[in-house]
Amino acid sequence: MIIDHPNKQHQTSVNLAESAKQVALDAARKTFLAGGGGPGQQAAYDAATKLADAAFYRATIASCVANGVPGEATFRQSLHDITGTWQ
């Protein structure tokens, strides 16, 4: 996903966060498959994908706040949905 936003600082921050998330998800997938891709690797894979998503939402929230971009609440809700806590 690539965002196009009028606030270019925010655009860059979110696109970098998305790029980092994609790298983390790819690494998790490769680790999962290297381990045989079975039930024994599922918990570690799930945890890694959750961490990657949470890091993306935290970075996006920080960018919204730093750059005065509305919509932060949507990302806070998504982060809550993943972590179970309000941050």
C-alpha angles and dihedrals in degrees: 000000000000120000126211111203133168089233100072094192089057091043091053093046094050094044090051090049090050091049091051090048092052091050091050092047091050091050091049091050092049092048090048092051094043088056091054097267094254134134090280091067097039097087093050091047092049091049092049093050091047090052092049092051093046092050090051093051093046091052091047092050090049090050092049091052096043094047100038093243116157120228099067091128092063091056092045089055091050091049090049091050090055101039102027092229135092113243 
